[in-house]
Amino acid sequence: MKRIVGLAMLPLLICSLAFAQGKAAEKKAPEKAKTTEKAPELVGSKSSKIYHTATCKAAQRIDAKNKVTFKDADEAAAAGYAPCKMCKPPAGKAPEKAPEKKAPEKKQPEGKK
């Protein structure tokens, strides 16, 4: 009888061990992700002037002759590229332009009545 009870408990024991190992792996995984995490590579298209993350479907369709890579969003914005609306890469800050000077307005000569 003890042998039958012992065999009946075997699947329960195996399941509990597998569950415990899964929980241990979940706790270790975030630590590993923190050390290998890096900024996403940004890819732009010369023809559309839009930049994407490298994993964006639109970025994967860019022709090799039109593909440009950027190290960060600020570099892409400085080159005049806008972020993709599908993958939503980080937005960069474009360098500020000097305010444009307006030409003085010319006065219209008064016409005859």
Secondary structure, DSSP 8 states (H G I E B T S, - for coil): -HHHHHHHHHHHHHHHHHHHHHHHHHHHHHHHHHHH-----EEEETTTTEEEETT-HHHHTS-GGGEEEESSHHHHHHTT-EE-TTT--------------------------
